[in-house]
Amino acid sequence: MSRRLSWIFPAALIAANLFAPLHATERRPLDVPFITTPSAIVQRMLDMGDVKAGDYLIDLGSGDGRIPIAAVGTRGAQALGVDIDPARVTEAKAYAQQAGVQDRVAFRQQDLFDTDLSRAQVITMYLFPEINMRLRPRLLDLKPGTRIVSHAFHMEDWTPDRHDVVDSRDIFLWIVPAKVTGLWSLNSAGGEPIVLRMWQQFQRIQGIAIFPGEHSIPLMNATLEGSRIRFDLHTASGVRSFSGQVQGRTMQADAADGGAWTATRYD
């Protein structure tokens, strides 16, 4: 499929009258037909992405702008829509003007692979699987906790954090995980440092704790959601639960955690 054309199906209606066809203009043919998506799908995508005031949403392949306009108009977010087709960008700008949200949403004619995604808290997309897979490395490098919502198409072995079906249509949510693979020095009040060896496959994590004297035990119930990490250690004094936030090369206990602890990644 040629990259000079739009690969993306547009997102859903906010209101039927808002997205009535504009005055027809001559357009070049597209490799993929322009297919509208029901309003229920758009609203569920925004629900799954937990889109709210203060968020910045980027819609990749925004078509006539239905998802970004809904994010701004119904959720109070700010948004950017990106599409390679200039006719779609023109339509989207006109619809944003009709909806009175043009000051909070922008539309850009641009190849989605050239788009800076770093500002987004939420990314929405309705792309073919091969495009999702080309994007995947860039998505995994975004800020931990960034929400990725895809209509219809998956990302192979990156298991979604949530999968919903609405009117027989699949919607997938991924939360970008922090990077925790490696060696960590765990320090907690009243104890000697413990070495953690951690592995991950996307948001799935496992690890071992290596105690002084090289005695090791596996981490139990280990989970990672965005930057939030949790695991249990079965020690001689009983089970100890650790919950906290990953911040680059450090982990820090949650304020609600019963015991203070930190962990620092080894060089």
C-alpha positions as a printed Julia matrix, in Angstrom:
267×3 Matrix{Float64}:
   0.0     0.0    0.0
   1.49    3.35  -1.01
   2.45    5.71   1.8
   1.41    8.68  -0.31
  -2.21    7.82   0.51
  -4.15    7.49   3.75
  -4.18    3.99   5.25
  -6.62    4.83   7.97
 -10.34    4.45   8.36
 -11.82    7.54  10.06
 -13.16    7.47  13.57
 -16.71    7.88  14.77
 -19.43   10.5   14.56
 -19.89   12.97  17.38
 -23.23   13.99  15.94
 -24.73   13.08  12.64
 -25.42   16.65  11.57
 -21.85   17.78  12.32
 -20.41   15.24   9.92
 -22.85   15.63   7.07
 -20.84   15.7    3.82
 -19.24   19.0    2.95
 -19.43   20.43  -0.55
 -17.92   17.77  -2.78
 -14.4    18.37  -4.0
 -12.36   16.33  -6.42
 -10.12   13.87  -4.61
  -7.5    11.41  -5.69
  -8.47    7.76  -5.19
  -7.4     6.09  -1.95
  -5.94    2.63  -1.51
  -8.33    2.05   1.42
 -11.99    3.16   1.26
 -13.22    5.87   3.58
 -15.35    3.99   6.13
 -17.12    5.74   8.99
 -17.15    4.19  12.45
 -20.16    4.32  14.77
 -20.22    6.91  17.52
 -20.31    4.15  20.15
 -16.86    3.0   19.03
 -15.35    6.47  19.36
 -16.83    6.97  22.8
 -15.59    3.57  23.99
 -12.12    4.33  22.63
 -12.08    7.56  24.61
 -13.37    5.7   27.68
 -10.69    3.02  27.4
  -8.02    5.68  26.95
  -9.35    7.47  30.04
  -9.3    10.72  28.07
  -9.89   13.69  30.33
  -9.28   17.4   30.69
  -5.58   18.19  30.53
  -4.74   15.25  28.28
  -3.18   15.69  24.86
  -4.46   13.16  22.35
  -2.88   12.39  18.97
  -4.98   10.55  16.41
  -2.89    8.87  13.76
  -4.75    8.81  10.48
  -7.44   11.17  11.68
  -9.57   11.2    8.53
 -12.22   13.87   8.96
 -11.28   14.43  12.59
 -13.98   12.59  14.47
 -11.87   11.23  17.33
  -9.9    14.44  18.03
 -13.05   16.56  17.87
 -14.85   14.19  20.26
 -11.88   14.18  22.65
 -11.94   17.97  22.76
 -15.68   18.51  22.66
 -16.81   15.81  25.1
 -13.75   15.23  27.31
 -12.08   18.63  27.57
  -8.77   17.4   26.15
  -6.52   19.02  23.59
  -5.84   17.07  20.42
  -3.92   16.73  17.19
  -5.09   14.81  14.14
  -2.59   13.66  11.52
  -3.45   12.44   8.04
  -1.54   12.2    4.76
  -4.61   13.14   2.67
  -5.02   16.94   2.32
  -8.72   16.61   1.54
  -9.32   14.89   4.87
  -7.35   17.53   6.72
  -9.44   20.26   5.09
 -12.64   18.46   6.11
 -11.44   17.99   9.66
 -10.62   21.67  10.06
 -14.07   22.59   8.75
 -15.79   20.2   11.17
 -13.75   21.54  14.09
 -14.87   25.05  13.12
 -18.51   23.9   13.0
 -18.15   22.3   16.44
 -16.55   25.46  17.88
 -13.44   23.62  19.08
 -10.91   24.88  16.54
  -8.87   26.59  19.28
  -8.21   23.26  21.05
  -7.67   20.85  18.17
  -5.21   20.99  15.29
  -5.05   18.97  12.09
  -1.86   18.41  10.18
  -1.16   16.93   6.78
   1.77   14.71   7.58
   3.1    11.19   7.28
   2.34    9.57  10.63
   5.88    8.15  10.76
   7.2    11.73  10.76
   4.96   12.82  13.64
   6.43   13.68  17.04
   4.42   11.62  19.52
   6.27   12.6   22.68
   3.68   15.1   23.93
   0.77   12.64  23.92
  -0.87   11.11  26.95
  -3.2     9.2   24.61
  -2.71    7.95  21.06
  -5.62    6.63  19.02
  -5.41    4.81  15.73
  -7.31    2.72  13.21
  -4.43    1.29  11.21
  -3.65   -1.99   9.54
  -1.61   -4.49  11.63
   1.56   -4.0    9.56
   1.44   -0.26  10.24
   0.87   -0.9   13.95
   3.95   -3.11  13.99
   6.09   -0.49  12.28
   4.94    2.03  14.87
   5.37   -0.3   17.84
   9.04    0.46  18.63
   8.28    4.18  18.74
   5.23    3.63  20.92
   7.23    1.56  23.41
   9.71    4.45  23.74
   7.01    6.9   24.82
   6.55    8.0   28.42
   5.5     5.11  30.68
   1.78    5.33  31.23
   0.96    6.65  27.75
  -2.3     5.02  26.63
  -2.53    3.52  23.13
  -6.02    2.74  21.82
  -6.51    0.85  18.57
  -9.74    0.13  16.76
  -9.89   -3.34  15.22
  -6.2    -4.2   14.88
  -3.69   -5.62  17.36
   0.1    -5.54  17.83
   0.92   -9.25  17.68
   2.74  -10.44  20.82
   2.27   -7.18  22.73
  -0.78   -8.36  24.66
  -3.27   -5.55  25.28
  -3.92   -4.42  28.82
  -7.61   -4.38  27.94
  -9.72   -5.73  25.08
 -13.36   -4.72  24.6
 -15.86   -5.66  21.92
 -18.52   -3.13  20.91
 -21.06   -4.04  18.24
 -18.79   -6.93  17.15
 -15.81   -4.57  16.75
 -12.55   -5.03  18.67
 -10.98   -2.2   20.64
  -7.56   -2.66  22.25
  -5.79   -0.67  24.96
  -2.08   -0.8   25.72
  -0.36    1.15  28.48
   3.28    1.89  27.67
   5.36    0.09  30.35
   8.43    1.4   32.12
  11.7    -0.34  31.32
  12.75   -2.52  34.26
  14.92   -5.26  32.75
  18.29   -5.43  34.51
  19.9    -5.4   37.93
  18.59   -3.24  40.76
  19.8    -2.57  44.3
  16.79   -2.69  46.62
  17.09   -0.86  49.93
  14.42   -0.97  52.6
  14.29    0.23  56.18
  15.98   -2.11  58.62
  17.5    -4.45  56.09
  20.6    -5.03  54.01
  20.53   -4.18  50.29
  19.03   -6.88  48.09
  19.92   -7.36  44.44
  16.95   -7.68  42.11
  17.34   -9.27  38.71
  14.35   -8.42  36.54
  13.19   -9.43  33.08
  10.26   -8.17  31.08
   8.32   -8.8   27.92
   6.41   -5.58  27.43
   4.29   -5.2   30.61
   4.86   -8.77  31.78
   7.65   -8.96  34.34
   9.4   -11.55  36.45
  12.51  -11.54  38.59
  14.54  -12.89  41.46
  15.86  -11.36  44.65
  19.47  -12.2   45.54
  20.21  -11.88  49.25
  23.62  -11.58  50.92
  25.23  -15.0   50.77
  23.83  -15.48  47.24
  20.58  -17.02  48.41
  17.9   -16.17  45.84
  14.12  -16.38  45.69
  11.69  -15.49  42.91
   9.57  -12.38  43.0
   5.92  -13.28  43.38
   2.82  -11.59  41.96
   4.96   -9.15  39.99
   2.98   -6.64  37.89
   3.83   -3.54  35.88
   1.28   -1.02  34.62
   2.88    2.01  33.07
   5.31    3.21  35.7
   3.56    1.46  38.58
   5.27   -1.72  39.83
   4.29   -4.24  42.46
   5.78   -7.52  43.71
   5.95   -9.74  46.79
   8.97  -11.27  48.5
   8.71  -14.32  50.76
  11.36  -13.64  53.39
  12.31  -15.4   56.63
  10.16  -12.91  58.53
   7.15  -13.39  56.28
   5.72  -12.03  53.06
   6.69   -8.47  52.22
   4.82   -6.56  49.52
   6.46   -3.77  47.56
   4.51   -1.23  45.51
   5.86    1.92  43.95
   6.72    3.93  40.88
   9.5     3.43  38.36
  11.21    6.71  37.53
  13.95    6.04  35.02
  16.84    4.48  36.94
  15.07    4.47  40.3
  12.04    2.94  41.96
  10.33    4.68  44.84
   7.81    3.32  47.34
   4.24    4.59  47.18
   3.3     6.89  50.01
   0.68    4.33  51.04
   3.22    1.49  51.15
   3.65    0.18  54.68
   7.45    0.39  54.59
   9.76    2.82  52.86
  11.97    1.39  50.13
  13.92    2.49  47.08
  15.7     0.68  44.29
  18.44    1.93  42.0
  19.47    0.4   38.71
  23.1    -0.74  38.46
  25.19    0.8   35.66
